[in-house]
Amino acid sequence: KTSLLVLGDGRSNYTDPGLHHLREMAGAARHACWLNPEHTRQWGTGDSAAPEYADVVAMAECRNLAQLKRELSEHTAAVLQSEAPLDEGERYAGWSIGDLA
């Protein structure tokens, strides 16, 4: 299995948010998280489906480099501390949080 990282504002443009697709993708991943560039006070306003998506996968506000570094560090730590070993052929990408500076 792999990790699922979603980047987006969670706006549906007043259409079906396709929660079943997100559930399917998240269910196939070892870890899943969503980074949302909108301030949390905007989640659930207008056409925002962010609260519904956040019920499926962990969602975090990510509007600047400091937040991005924090979230990627936390996500990477969760992946590395996973109890489940990697399947044959899987590997972690060779990047460092320091590369974002």
Secondary structure, DSSP 4 states (H G I P E B T S, - for coil): --EEEEES--B-TTS---HHHHHHHHHHSSEEEEEE-S-GGGTTSTTB-HHHHHTTSEEEE--SHHHHHHHHHHHHHHHHT-SSPPPTT----S--GGGG-
